[in-house]
Amino acid sequence: MNILNQETIVSSLLRWWDEGHAMLPWRENRDPYAIWVSEIMLQQTQIATVIPYYERWMKRLPTIIALYQASLDDVLKLWEGLGYYSRARNLHAAAQIVIRDYGGKLPHTVAELKKLPGIGPYTAGAIASIAFDQPVPVLDGNIIRLFSRLIDLADDVTATATKRQLWRLAASLVPERRPGVYNQALMELGQECCRPVVPQCSRCPLEAICLARQRGTEQQRPVRPPRKRIPHYDVVAGIIWRGEERSASAPFMIAQRPLDGLLGGLWEFPGGKQEAGESLQQTLRREIREELAIDIAVGQQLTIVKHAYTHFRITLHALHAHLVSGAPQHVGVADHAWVTLTDLDNYAFATADRQIIAALRTSFLA
């Protein structure tokens, strides 16, 4: 059977979808804003993780107008813990553009959607097809895996030429009728049946036309290059007290990361990466001088946090310190604030810094 037979693939997928797809909160209506938010949250994040964030977001910011009016700090606080924070910054920036240039309504076409921050080809296709019934293709990791097995693709799926081939395949199959449902069915089939490690081929509506299934190569598809070794860094962060007193009510410093970098706009305990030949104490003093132009005295360690990012891992050493001289300047930070433990819930922190906060609270409030 010709695996590129559009009618067979589309009818099989739509029948499978209609027999019982997952009921998810962003599928309750066709609100383009809700679909946009969900698609951004689902980038590189599992559905189960996204659901509570999505529900909280939609309760607080139910419309584009609400997002437009919110401060970036409020948006980042809502996003806190979900990771890949550029997604939240892009949502906020895109809302400003939609209100200013599109009359408060998301554009309908892939070309216009791709002009908005944070929306690439896949997300544009998802929004255009699901929200606006545009017959346009989508291609995410799940669909790449599914198509690679369907046609038993032996080429590296990360190569530009292979990606173009897969986009052409996706475009040749998307139907004029119910394109958004078809695209969602592709996504869900990849999640539920065409899994990365143990594909559930016997449950797949496309099993009979899957070349990899017929040839026994489903475990070898898709083809990707070997993973590179992930580097590790030792990083130090300072709990910098204004004076030598350390208590639940004593003030200490937090700093806001520059908006254009990793974790941009989030707050943190300032510090940085250890350089060769430095002690942790020397690293912290140097980093604080470079970022805030102040001198500190470094005390004992509070806690150690191990954390993995997409392309590297860190061991974060949190050290007590106190201000010795100087007035904080924003040399390498966007802002700073003197706070107490009870103030911290008003600021958005990344996961590693929230573990430092937990250790601080245990130390003083337990």
Secondary structure by P-SEA (a helix, b strand, c coil): ccccaaaaaaaaaaaaaaaccccccccccccaaaaaaaaaaacccccccaaaaaaaaaaacccaaaaaaccaaaaaaaacccccaaaaaaaaaaaaaaaccccccccccaaaaaacccccaaaaaaaaaaccccbbbbbcaaaaaaaaaacccccccccaaaaaaaaaaaaacccccaaaaaaaaaaaaaacccccccccccccccccccccccccccccccccccccbbbbbbbbbbcccccccccccbbbbbbbcccccccccccccccccccccccaaaaaaaaaaaaccbbbbbbbbcbbbbbbccccccbbbbbbbbbcccccccccccbbbbbcccccccccccaaaaaaaaaaaaaccc
